[in-house]
Structure formats: structure tokens, C-alpha cells
Amino acid sequence: MNYKRILASALALCLAVPMTTVIPEICTSAADVVVSNVRFSGIYQYKDCGDHIEIMATSTTAEGTVEVPAEIDGLPVTIIGEHGLAGLSKVTSIKLPDTITTIGKQAFAYNTALESINIPENVRIIPDEAFMNCMSLGNVKIPNKVMSIGVRAFYGCRKITEINLPNSVESLGEMAFADCQGLAKINIPSRINKLEKAVFSNCFALESLVLPENVTFISKDALPTKIKNLTIKSPECELEDGLYMFITKDCVITAPAGSTAQEFAETYGLEYEIYDEHCVVVPGDVNNDGFFGVADVVMMQNYLLGNGSLTEWQLGDMNNDGKIDVFDYIIMRQELPNSPELNPPYYPNPNDPVLDYTAKNLTVDIQSKEVEGAEADEEFITSQTEFALELFRSELKEDENTLVSPYSVMQALAMTANGADGSTKTEMEDVLGMSMDKLNKYLYTQSTSQHSDENSKLSTANSIWARNGLDVNKDFLQTNVDYYNADFFTAPFDGTTVTDINNWVNDKTDEMIPEVLNVIPPNAIMYLINAVAFDAKWEVEFNKDMTVKADFTAIDNKVQEVDMMYNDEECAYHLKDDNAEGIYKYYKDRKYAFVAMMPNEGVSITDYVANLKVDSLIADTAKKLVGVKMPKFSYDFKTELTETLSAMGMPSAFDSMTADFSNMVSGLDGPTYISSVIHKTHIDVDEAGTKAAAVTVVEVSNDCAPLPVEIITFDRPFVYFIIDTETNIPVFMGTLMSIGE
């Protein structure tokens, strides 16, 4: 055990006033460890190394701007040690002196409110996890002497949009920029020879990447999640087996003729172009900087307004019709990530002003605070499952396909309940299963700890949209930013806001739900939105060659011809209870599973669902492996939950005479109440796996192998769930009554 480190950290927490104290040598007989030359100055604990100073820890009470001194006790401060300035949840800016040459592991990690920092020019290594989970950190300048970027060095820095790596960089560690969801532009230095594991995992905004000639190996999950243009200059560059699983089907690979990349593209049916060293083709790159981004969209907009020219006009011909016009501009905008920062509006009339994106994202003005979560226990699991069952029963359609996401509805309603008071809050807490103080903690841990990788992804996003001028309670916003990572927008609530909200939903559901609103009523003052996207591969996939046309008897007894998937391997566990039998089929990594139960002849879907209980939601696994025949299916579902939620026990929230949302907004004449709860879902089940998405919109208004023993065939209506295997809490719940709805 590192007693020296523990003692040093404990002493740092005791700082109250600026002081310089010499700590005498302390020997611990257990480990024979000596702490010496450890001193304090102001908020810093430091080590006197004889000719220089190392910052070892900083008081966690520090806030605002922290400016590290260049000297302490007449000696230069040259090292920010391991964890030296980490965990400062109230610090927004750090200024480092030019004397700094060395940064330790996790030196600035978990500074969740940190927005800016300078890296001194003499720093040569950015070590492992140096800036991990600095979620508010903006763009950082990497000095010209930096030689390596460590493992998870910038992991979770979601506000960074652009990184310029100097040619001095020779290595990028595993997951170096993973989960940098806003990163839209980065260059790969010429000395890099390998893209390590998951180096750009979950970089959703990074769609183009140019790999220099020295890159000779790409790990299978190294590429950005939604890459569309990959340029490889080396003909010998090896693409690891399995990489195709992590490349979007519309990705264009540009590489030398006859290269391994060309073989790769042809093998997996990806679009391929021949690399010309004199001209790297990046569609939309009208400013010819090797990257398609916001700058290109702005240049195109100015050109169409008659206020400039295009550096490379051919790259702006997005629809390949031989001319540049507004249709090319529209395609360029669609290709950009749908976020406020990356989607400027187009004004075709030159007399109109060129404004910023209509909705203003004010989340950066709300510094997220560290909060305490709570691990799922019996109380939480029971209450969540009870809520899921009651919601599912209420929305079940007797003759139509149904699909709800209790997880999504819970997130949206919980955010809304944080603005309720009085009997309205009490009712909502009763329906949601517990007090908001407890529920916020449980839901925080549930969403932040959910498993999500390239094999089985579950992503959650929340946002709050307020009409311009609305006086929104700051505590309400703070709670939802802290516990739900909610973005906060203000908007005019006109047609542009409908577009903005739909674009946000489309992006957060991986384009599975492109639209949720058609119009905003005149009395609507706020929308609280949750979006969920699920994308998982089967642990044992169905063989596409074995998919055949077969009969499926729909709920109305009509026989439909369907694409019946078939796997005669032991690919799922057999489930059986008194009223139904079915399967429990894992997705890869076994963090999520697909459960399907087909009621016995004579037992209706409605009756079966009505008799489901929390402790019997999933029949006992018989440990017997079976093969499966199941139809491919894909459908959308939409419902309005006002009556359902009222019947579940929270009617006052929807009643303009009794609703109390005084903890949400103030300064309004007339009552504030929930006028609508829109829930929309999508599912797509095929041989490879399952894609599903859900969005919940709370509208707030104001009136002022060998053959197994048997094959389970799903050839008539059945009930299905997608569950979190660690808790058995349903994420999605549905019924398949017919195919093609």
C-alpha cells in the first residue's frame, strides 16, 4: 500500500489558510516508507526536490481560476505530480507557468468544471489519463515538443472539438481520445505508425480521418464510431480482422491501388477510391484543408450569398450535378453532426442577417457539480420493474405492435419531477417509485455506469428546451445538469425550434427517430426530452444464408409471409413457465439480452402480460440451449402518455388547476402544467443483432453447432424485452402482433 501517497493526500485536504510548514520525517514500520521534504504553500502540497519543486496535491476547496506559481521557496516549479491538480470540481481555469516540464499520471483528471488550461511548451509527454473526464474542457493547444499522448489521456473530454497534434508526436495510447464526443477534427502526425485500441472510440463527430504513410496497422476498434471518409496513404497498412464491424456501411476508403485497404474494402463491400497523393478527396472540403467541417459550411454559405469564393469548388458539388447551388449546401448541412455548435442556419436572402444557430445552448453557463450516486439494489430494481410493467400493460395494443422504453420515460419524468412541488411532486414520486432525492442518485449511477461499446451500445441523452425569456429555476437546472447531464437550450419556440429539437432527437437516436414534433403549441413553454439508442450484436448471430421465406400467423389469424431467421446451433437458453415458452438470447459481452415469450395456445398476449409479476418477469432459465427460428422485424411505435400516467397515479401534473411546478419556473401568470408526454420508439431485429431507439418528450405549458434438442419457432405473436442482465430491468418492452406495421 502506498502509505506515502495516502498521507500526502490526507494532509492536502486539511489546508485552511496559506502556510509553509515543514513536515518531519515519518517512518511507518509496516512498509518502511519515509515521507520527507513535503511542505505546504497556499492551496498546494509540494515536494522540495533540492533544485526544483513538484506539486503533489491541491486543496479540493479551490475554485474559479487556479494559477500555479513559477517558484516556491526560491525554487522553480517544474513538475505537476501524479494527481497533483486532480479532482478540483469547482475549478474552471488552470494557468501553468512556463517552468513546467513534466506532468504526472491523472494530473488534471476529473476536473469536471475545467474549461481551459495551457500546456507549457517544454512538456514532452502527456501521460496516461492526464485529462481524463475533464468534461467541460474546450480545445487544448498541444506543444510542439510533445512526443506521446498516453492511455486515456483525453478520455471523456466531450467539449473538445478540435485537436492539432504536432509532428513531434510519435505515439497515441489506447483510448487516448475515446468518448471525446464533440471532437470533429484531428490530424495524425507523420511519425505515428499504429492506431491503438479504441483510440477514437465514441468520437461521434469525427467523420473524416487521414492516416499518413507511416501508419501500418489499425486496431479493429480504433476508428471513430461514425467515420465516413478514411484516407490511408500506406499500401502496406494492415487492417485488423474484425475492423469491418466498426466501420459504417457508408464509409468511403481512399487508399493506393492494390493495397491491403483495397482488398479489405472489396471483401466487405465498402466504397473504395484510389488515393492520389497530389489530391486527397474529401467531399465538402471547399476550403481544401483536408477536412470537412463547419468552416466549409460557412464558406459555402458566404459563396451562395455572394460574399466570397470557394477554394475547391468541385468538392462542394455534393450531388454531382456539375454545379454549385443551395441543394449542395443542404446536403453539406445534413452531413454535419446535428448539434447547435455545428449546424449554422442558412439564409438564402442576402438581405437577411446571418445569425447563430436558433436555439442557444446555455449548458456551459451551468457548471456541473460532483454528485453522489447509488448502486442498484432490491428497492430500485423492484420499483423500476413495477413502473415498467404498469406502463407496458397500459400501452399494450390488442391488435397492433407495441414498443415502449420504460427507461426513457423514467428519465424524462424524473427530470420533470425535479421541478414539481406539493401534491404534484408527491404523486409523481409515488408513480416513479421513490423520493426524488433517492431516485436522482439511482438514475445517475444507472446511466453513467451502463455498458456501452462497439458490440453492445446503450446511449442516453437528455435536454431541456425553454421558450426565450422564461425564468427557469436555477436549482432545477442545476439538479438536471448534475444528475442527468442535461443540455439546456433557450429558443423562440417557432418553426426553427421544431427543426432544432428534431435534429437533436435524430442525432441522439442514431438517426432511428428523425422526427418527434410537428408543431409547437402557443402555450408550450418548455420541453424535457430523453433519447435512448441501443445497438447490439448477437453473441451468436443468425446465418443470413439460412434466412428463408416462411409463414407467420398474425394476431388477426391472417398468414403473412416473413423472412424467418434460423439458427440450428445452441444459440439461446430455453425459457418456460405455465403460460408460455421462449428464449433468453445474449448480445455480445452479455451485458444485455433479448427475451422473447410466446404464450401457449389459448392464452392471449393481453392476458399473459396482465399476469406478469416483478418476480416472474423472466421465467427461470432451464440451462438448456436451443436453436431459434424468429422473423426479422422492424417497426415504429408512437403513443401519447397523458392518460396512462394520470391513471398510474399522477393526475394533478396534467391538470392546469392543480399542477404545481413552482420549482421549475417562476414569474408566469396562470398555471404551469404538463400538457403532453410523447413517447416514440423504433426497433430493428435482424441476423446480426438489434437496433432500438426511444424518445420521450414532456411538454410543459402555461395558460397565461450440432443440432440442439429442439427448435423454438416464433411463428405467431409474442412478447419481448431487452434487459440489462445485471439487474433484469427492462430497457425496452414490446409485442410483435404482425409483420410490416
Solvent accessible surface area in square Angstrom, and as a share of the most:
residue,aa,sasa,rsa
1,M,172,0.77
2,N,91,0.47
3,Y,77,0.29
4,K,54,0.23
5,R,52,0.19
6,I,97,0.49
7,L,52,0.26
8,A,1,0.00
9,S,44,0.28
10,A,48,0.37
11,L,46,0.23
12,A,3,0.02
13,L,115,0.57
14,C,100,0.60
15,L,19,0.09
16,A,92,0.72
17,V,95,0.54
18,P,111,0.70
19,M,74,0.33
20,T,82,0.48
21,T,57,0.33
22,V,93,0.53
23,I,26,0.13
24,P,95,0.60
25,E,127,0.57
26,I,66,0.34
27,C,91,0.54
28,T,43,0.25
29,S,118,0.76
30,A,89,0.69
31,A,43,0.34
32,D,113,0.59
33,V,40,0.23
34,V,61,0.35
35,V,5,0.03
36,S,28,0.18
37,N,71,0.36
38,V,0,0.00
39,R,56,0.20
40,F,7,0.03
41,S,31,0.20
42,G,22,0.21
43,I,57,0.29
44,Y,16,0.06
45,Q,0,0.00
46,Y,1,0.00
47,K,53,0.23
48,D,25,0.13
49,C,47,0.28
50,G,58,0.55
51,D,100,0.52
52,H,45,0.20
53,I,0,0.00
54,E,40,0.18
55,I,0,0.00
56,M,12,0.05
57,A,9,0.07
58,T,10,0.06
59,S,3,0.02
60,T,65,0.38
61,T,99,0.57
62,A,8,0.07
63,E,113,0.50
64,G,30,0.29
65,T,77,0.45
66,V,7,0.04
67,E,120,0.54
68,V,4,0.02
69,P,46,0.29
70,A,45,0.35
71,E,105,0.47
72,I,11,0.06
73,D,81,0.42
74,G,59,0.57
75,L,40,0.20
76,P,48,0.30
77,V,0,0.00
78,T,24,0.14
79,I,38,0.19
80,I,0,0.00
81,G,3,0.03
82,E,80,0.36
83,H,65,0.29
84,G,0,0.00
85,L,0,0.00
86,A,25,0.19
87,G,26,0.25
88,L,0,0.00
89,S,25,0.16
90,K,113,0.48
91,V,0,0.00
92,T,22,0.13
93,S,19,0.12
94,I,2,0.01
95,K,105,0.45
96,L,10,0.05
97,P,18,0.11
98,D,112,0.58
99,T,46,0.27
100,I,0,0.00
101,T,58,0.33
102,T,65,0.38
103,I,8,0.04
104,G,14,0.14
105,K,89,0.38
106,Q,35,0.16
107,A,0,0.00
108,F,0,0.00
109,A,1,0.00
110,Y,95,0.36
111,N,0,0.00
112,T,14,0.08
113,A,1,0.01
114,L,0,0.00
115,E,75,0.34
116,S,57,0.37
117,I,18,0.09
118,N,61,0.32
119,I,11,0.06
120,P,4,0.02
121,E,88,0.40
122,N,64,0.33
123,V,0,0.00
124,R,126,0.46
125,I,97,0.49
126,I,0,0.00
127,P,21,0.13
128,D,53,0.27
129,E,11,0.05
130,A,0,0.00
131,F,0,0.00
132,M,16,0.07
133,N,35,0.18
134,C,0,0.00
135,M,69,0.31
136,S,27,0.18
137,L,1,0.00
138,G,22,0.21
139,N,91,0.47
140,V,9,0.05
141,K,138,0.58
142,I,7,0.03
143,P,1,0.01
144,N,102,0.52
145,K,87,0.37
146,V,0,0.00
147,M,77,0.34
148,S,28,0.18
149,I,1,0.01
150,G,11,0.11
151,V,45,0.26
152,R,78,0.29
153,A,0,0.00
154,F,0,0.00
155,Y,58,0.22
156,G,1,0.01
157,C,0,0.00
158,R,86,0.31
159,K,83,0.35
160,I,1,0.00
161,T,47,0.27
162,E,76,0.34
163,I,2,0.01
164,N,109,0.56
165,L,2,0.01
166,P,18,0.11
167,N,102,0.52
168,S,22,0.14
169,V,0,0.00
170,E,74,0.33
171,S,55,0.35
172,L,2,0.01
173,G,14,0.13
174,E,71,0.32
175,M,56,0.25
176,A,0,0.00
177,F,1,0.00
178,A,3,0.02
179,D,14,0.07
180,C,1,0.00
181,Q,55,0.24
182,G,19,0.18
183,L,0,0.00
184,A,13,0.10
185,K,61,0.26
186,I,14,0.07
187,N,57,0.29
188,I,13,0.07
189,P,1,0.01
190,S,58,0.37
191,R,128,0.47
192,I,1,0.01
193,N,90,0.46
194,K,75,0.32
195,L,0,0.00
196,E,50,0.22
197,K,111,0.47
198,A,9,0.07
199,V,0,0.00
200,F,0,0.00
201,S,16,0.10
202,N,27,0.14
203,C,0,0.00
204,F,43,0.18
205,A,7,0.05
206,L,0,0.00
207,E,26,0.12
208,S,8,0.05
209,L,4,0.02
210,V,42,0.24
211,L,0,0.00
212,P,17,0.11
213,E,114,0.51
214,N,79,0.40
215,V,0,0.00
216,T,63,0.37
217,F,50,0.21
218,I,0,0.00
219,S,9,0.06
220,K,89,0.38
221,D,22,0.11
222,A,0,0.00
223,L,2,0.01
224,P,0,0.00
225,T,24,0.14
226,K,45,0.19
227,I,0,0.00
228,K,46,0.20
229,N,29,0.15
230,L,1,0.00
231,T,4,0.02
232,I,0,0.00
233,K,62,0.26
234,S,4,0.03
235,P,51,0.32
236,E,119,0.53
237,C,0,0.00
238,E,93,0.42
239,L,18,0.09
240,E,55,0.25
241,D,129,0.67
242,G,13,0.13
243,L,0,0.00
244,Y,95,0.36
245,M,60,0.27
246,F,18,0.08
247,I,16,0.08
248,T,41,0.24
249,K,189,0.80
250,D,80,0.41
251,C,0,0.00
252,V,24,0.14
253,I,0,0.00
254,T,9,0.05
255,A,0,0.00
256,P,25,0.16
257,A,70,0.54
258,G,64,0.62
259,S,1,0.01
260,T,57,0.33
261,A,1,0.00
262,Q,37,0.17
263,E,105,0.47
264,F,20,0.09
265,A,0,0.00
266,E,115,0.51
267,T,96,0.56
268,Y,94,0.36
269,G,66,0.64
270,L,22,0.11
271,E,103,0.46
272,Y,44,0.17
273,E,61,0.28
274,I,98,0.50
275,Y,32,0.12
276,D,69,0.36
277,E,125,0.56
278,H,160,0.71
279,C,65,0.39
280,V,36,0.21
281,V,59,0.34
282,V,3,0.01
283,P,59,0.37
284,G,0,0.00
285,D,1,0.00
286,V,0,0.00
287,N,35,0.18
288,N,83,0.42
289,D,68,0.35
290,G,28,0.27
291,F,26,0.11
292,F,24,0.10
293,G,6,0.06
294,V,44,0.25
295,A,61,0.47
296,D,1,0.01
297,V,0,0.00
298,V,57,0.33
299,M,53,0.24
300,M,0,0.00
301,Q,3,0.02
302,N,51,0.26
303,Y,82,0.31
304,L,47,0.23
305,L,17,0.09
306,G,64,0.62
307,N,105,0.54
308,G,45,0.43
309,S,86,0.55
310,L,21,0.10
311,T,86,0.50
312,E,50,0.22
313,W,117,0.41
314,Q,97,0.43
315,L,22,0.11
316,G,0,0.00
317,D,20,0.10
318,M,35,0.16
319,N,58,0.30
320,N,133,0.68
321,D,67,0.35
322,G,56,0.54
323,K,120,0.51
324,I,30,0.15
325,D,28,0.15
326,V,48,0.28
327,F,125,0.52
328,D,0,0.00
329,Y,1,0.00
330,I,77,0.39
331,I,49,0.25
332,M,0,0.00
333,R,54,0.20
334,Q,126,0.56
335,E,53,0.24
336,L,10,0.05
337,P,24,0.15
338,N,23,0.12
339,S,28,0.18
340,P,22,0.14
341,E,109,0.49
342,L,20,0.10
343,N,3,0.02
344,P,24,0.15
345,P,19,0.12
346,Y,44,0.17
347,Y,45,0.17
348,P,93,0.58
349,N,66,0.34
350,P,95,0.60
351,N,137,0.70
352,D,59,0.30
353,P,83,0.52
354,V,79,0.46
355,L,97,0.49
356,D,102,0.53
357,Y,19,0.07
358,T,37,0.21
359,A,2,0.01
360,K,94,0.40
361,N,39,0.20
362,L,61,0.30
363,T,17,0.10
364,V,90,0.52
365,D,105,0.55
366,I,29,0.15
367,Q,82,0.36
368,S,25,0.16
369,K,124,0.53
370,E,106,0.48
371,V,37,0.21
372,E,125,0.56
373,G,28,0.26
374,A,28,0.22
375,E,135,0.60
376,A,44,0.34
377,D,63,0.32
378,E,143,0.64
379,E,79,0.35
380,F,1,0.01
381,I,47,0.24
382,T,47,0.27
383,S,11,0.07
384,Q,9,0.04
385,T,5,0.03
386,E,92,0.41
387,F,6,0.03
388,A,1,0.00
389,L,3,0.02
390,E,74,0.33
391,L,0,0.00
392,F,0,0.00
393,R,85,0.31
394,S,57,0.37
395,E,7,0.03
396,L,24,0.12
397,K,68,0.29
398,E,125,0.56
399,D,93,0.48
400,E,86,0.39
401,N,9,0.05
402,T,0,0.00
403,L,0,0.00
404,V,0,0.00
405,S,0,0.00
406,P,5,0.03
407,Y,10,0.04
408,S,0,0.00
409,V,0,0.00
410,M,2,0.01
411,Q,1,0.01
412,A,0,0.00
413,L,0,0.00
414,A,0,0.00
415,M,0,0.00
416,T,0,0.00
417,A,0,0.00
418,N,24,0.12
419,G,0,0.00
420,A,1,0.01
421,D,54,0.28
422,G,40,0.38
423,S,72,0.46
424,T,0,0.00
425,K,64,0.27
426,T,74,0.43
427,E,41,0.19
428,M,0,0.00
429,E,31,0.14
430,D,106,0.55
431,V,15,0.09
432,L,0,0.00
433,G,35,0.33
434,M,16,0.07
435,S,46,0.29
436,M,5,0.02
437,D,111,0.57
438,K,84,0.36
439,L,0,0.00
440,N,8,0.04
441,K,69,0.29
442,Y,15,0.06
443,L,1,0.01
444,Y,59,0.22
445,T,18,0.10
446,Q,34,0.15
447,S,23,0.15
448,T,88,0.51
449,S,78,0.50
450,Q,37,0.16
451,H,52,0.23
452,S,42,0.27
453,D,49,0.25
454,E,44,0.20
455,N,35,0.18
456,S,0,0.00
457,K,22,0.09
458,L,6,0.03
459,S,33,0.21
460,T,36,0.21
461,A,20,0.16
462,N,7,0.04
463,S,0,0.00
464,I,1,0.00
465,W,2,0.01
466,A,1,0.00
467,R,64,0.23
468,N,83,0.43
469,G,85,0.81
470,L,28,0.14
471,D,86,0.44
472,V,16,0.09
473,N,50,0.26
474,K,170,0.72
475,D,108,0.56
476,F,4,0.02
477,L,13,0.07
478,Q,35,0.16
479,T,37,0.21
480,N,0,0.00
481,V,9,0.05
482,D,16,0.08
483,Y,39,0.15
484,Y,9,0.04
485,N,95,0.49
486,A,1,0.01
487,D,37,0.19
488,F,14,0.06
489,F,1,0.00
490,T,26,0.15
491,A,0,0.00
492,P,42,0.27
493,F,11,0.05
494,D,68,0.35
495,G,53,0.51
496,T,60,0.35
497,T,0,0.00
498,V,17,0.10
499,T,71,0.42
500,D,8,0.04
501,I,0,0.00
502,N,17,0.09
503,N,33,0.17
504,W,9,0.03
505,V,0,0.00
506,N,25,0.13
507,D,33,0.17
508,K,64,0.27
509,T,0,0.00
510,D,42,0.22
511,E,119,0.54
512,M,29,0.13
513,I,2,0.01
514,P,85,0.53
515,E,80,0.36
516,V,4,0.02
517,L,7,0.04
518,N,115,0.59
519,V,111,0.64
520,I,17,0.09
521,P,43,0.27
522,P,129,0.81
523,N,48,0.25
524,A,0,0.00
525,I,13,0.07
526,M,0,0.00
527,Y,0,0.00
528,L,0,0.00
529,I,0,0.00
530,N,0,0.00
531,A,0,0.00
532,V,0,0.00
533,A,0,0.00
534,F,0,0.00
535,D,40,0.21
536,A,1,0.01
537,K,49,0.21
538,W,0,0.00
539,E,67,0.30
540,V,44,0.25
541,E,75,0.34
542,F,6,0.02
543,N,73,0.38
544,K,140,0.59
545,D,131,0.68
546,M,55,0.25
547,T,31,0.18
548,V,87,0.50
549,K,130,0.55
550,A,29,0.23
551,D,92,0.48
552,F,0,0.00
553,T,49,0.28
554,A,3,0.02
555,I,62,0.32
556,D,82,0.42
557,N,120,0.62
558,K,138,0.59
559,V,95,0.54
560,Q,49,0.22
561,E,128,0.57
562,V,4,0.02
563,D,51,0.26
564,M,6,0.03
565,M,0,0.00
566,Y,47,0.18
567,N,7,0.04
568,D,36,0.19
569,E,69,0.31
570,E,83,0.37
571,C,10,0.06
572,A,2,0.02
573,Y,46,0.17
574,H,12,0.05
575,L,0,0.00
576,K,121,0.51
577,D,49,0.26
578,D,136,0.70
579,N,58,0.30
580,A,0,0.00
581,E,47,0.21
582,G,0,0.00
583,I,0,0.00
584,Y,21,0.08
585,K,1,0.00
586,Y,41,0.16
587,Y,0,0.00
588,K,49,0.21
589,D,65,0.33
590,R,109,0.40
591,K,68,0.29
592,Y,3,0.01
593,A,0,0.00
594,F,0,0.00
595,V,1,0.00
596,A,0,0.00
597,M,2,0.01
598,M,16,0.07
599,P,3,0.02
600,N,51,0.26
601,E,139,0.62
602,G,87,0.84
603,V,46,0.26
604,S,53,0.34
605,I,11,0.05
606,T,52,0.31
607,D,79,0.41
608,Y,10,0.04
609,V,1,0.00
610,A,55,0.42
611,N,90,0.46
612,L,7,0.03
613,K,108,0.46
614,V,50,0.29
615,D,136,0.71
616,S,53,0.34
617,L,8,0.04
618,I,26,0.13
619,A,12,0.10
620,D,127,0.66
621,T,45,0.26
622,A,60,0.46
623,K,158,0.67
624,K,72,0.31
625,L,62,0.31
626,V,0,0.00
627,G,0,0.00
628,V,0,0.00
629,K,68,0.29
630,M,0,0.00
631,P,0,0.00
632,K,67,0.28
633,F,7,0.03
634,S,56,0.36
635,Y,10,0.04
636,D,89,0.46
637,F,15,0.06
638,K,104,0.44
639,T,17,0.10
640,E,81,0.37
641,L,0,0.00
642,T,31,0.18
643,E,145,0.65
644,T,14,0.08
645,L,0,0.00
646,S,30,0.20
647,A,91,0.70
648,M,22,0.10
649,G,33,0.31
650,M,0,0.00
651,P,67,0.42
652,S,11,0.07
653,A,0,0.00
654,F,29,0.12
655,D,58,0.30
656,S,30,0.19
657,M,166,0.74
658,T,72,0.42
659,A,17,0.14
660,D,44,0.23
661,F,6,0.02
662,S,66,0.42
663,N,55,0.28
664,M,0,0.00
665,V,8,0.05
666,S,58,0.37
667,G,80,0.77
668,L,67,0.33
669,D,103,0.53
670,G,46,0.44
671,P,44,0.28
672,T,15,0.09
673,Y,26,0.10
674,I,1,0.01
675,S,40,0.26
676,S,17,0.11
677,V,0,0.00
678,I,24,0.12
679,H,0,0.00
680,K,40,0.17
681,T,0,0.00
682,H,30,0.13
683,I,0,0.00
684,D,50,0.26
685,V,1,0.00
686,D,47,0.24
687,E,8,0.03
688,A,29,0.22
689,G,6,0.06
690,T,2,0.01
691,K,96,0.41
692,A,0,0.00
693,A,0,0.00
694,A,0,0.00
695,V,0,0.00
696,T,0,0.00
697,V,0,0.00
698,V,0,0.00
699,E,13,0.06
700,V,0,0.00
701,S,0,0.00
702,N,4,0.02
703,D,79,0.41
704,C,88,0.53
705,A,75,0.58
706,P,109,0.69
707,L,129,0.64
708,P,15,0.09
709,V,130,0.75
710,E,61,0.27
711,I,55,0.28
712,I,5,0.03
713,T,43,0.25
714,F,0,0.00
715,D,55,0.29
716,R,60,0.22
717,P,17,0.10
718,F,0,0.00
719,V,1,0.00
720,Y,1,0.00
721,F,2,0.01
722,I,0,0.00
723,I,0,0.00
724,D,34,0.18
725,T,31,0.18
726,E,129,0.58
727,T,27,0.16
728,N,69,0.35
729,I,8,0.04
730,P,1,0.01
731,V,6,0.03
732,F,0,0.00
733,M,0,0.00
734,G,0,0.00
735,T,0,0.00
736,L,1,0.00
737,M,1,0.00
738,S,6,0.04
739,I,42,0.21
740,G,73,0.70
741,E,97,0.43
